[in-house]
Amino acid sequence: LVSEMDSINLRMVVNLSGGTGDTLAAGVKAFKERYPDRFAVFANIDFRDLNEPDFGKRAAARLEQDVKNGAQGLKIHKPFGMDLKYRDGRRVPVDDPIMDQVWETCARLKIPVLIHTGEPWPHFQPIDRFNERWLELKLNPGRARPPDRYPSWEALMAERDRLFARHPGVKFIAAHLAWMGNDLAALGKLLDKLPNV
C-alpha cells in the first residue's frame, strides 16, 4: 500500500472507520506500526447502548480511551440524525444533548470531528424530471429520503449548524462541503460565521 501511495505522491491515508475499543487498537497497530506518519485512524461511536443511562458519559470515556490507543479524530457517520433512533422510535437529532460529553471530550483532547450529516438536497426531493439526481435515485432508490421517513434536508442542516455553534471549541469537518458545493457563497457564510468548521 505504501508503495502504491508513493507512486501517486499520496502522503497520508485517513481511515475514517476505525471503530472503537479493541477493533480500533488493532487497526491503529496494523496501520501505524511500520509507517506512523503515513496513516491516521479516526474512532467511531458505538451506539449500541444508546438507550442505557449515562450513554454520553460512557461514549466520551470510550472515545478518550480510543485516543489513548492512537485515534487521531472522530468520524460521525450519516445514520446519526437520520436513522439512529431511541428505543421508543424517536429520532436522535444531530444536536441532541446526549452527545454533549462526547463533543466536550473532543474539544479537550483537541481532536477533529468529521461529521457526515444527511445526504445531498436532491435526495430529499421528489424523484421527478426536476430532480437533478433523477437517474441516480431511479437506479438506487434506497438513497432517497422521503418525508414520511426522514426529516427535511433543511431541518438536518439546521440541527448540524446549531451543534457547530454550541461547541465552538470543537474542530468540525463538515463532510462533502457541508452539502453546499453548489452554493459556495452560502458555504463561505457558514465558514465565516463558525470558524470552528
C-alpha angles and dihedrals in degrees: 000000000000090000089053090048091051092050091061097034093248107160101188142014119206116206104207093183101063095136120206140277118008092354091058094044091052091047093050090050093048095047102036107030096089100020108030095167098046100061137047125190124204122204125229132213119251105220097181091106095043093124096051121096117271094018093154093052092050094045090050091049091049090050092050089053090047090055089050086052091055108275110149099193146354126256120202111200125219099258085074104097096012114046104010108102139177119244090263092058098257115140117243104237120223090245096044109147089225086085097048094102089053092052091046089052090051090052093048093047091042094230122147123242118217104200124189107199120187125316134281115303094250090061088067094049131084113282098242141116091288094059110096089208094050094125094046091050093045090052093041107029092170089072092066118102105207118197094240090065106026140042116250121274089245092054092051093049091048090053090048093049092048088052091051092049095046093054107043092161092065121086103224121194107202104212119232094016088298086292087289099109088116092055110040092170090061090045090051090053091051092050092046092048095046111036091180089069 
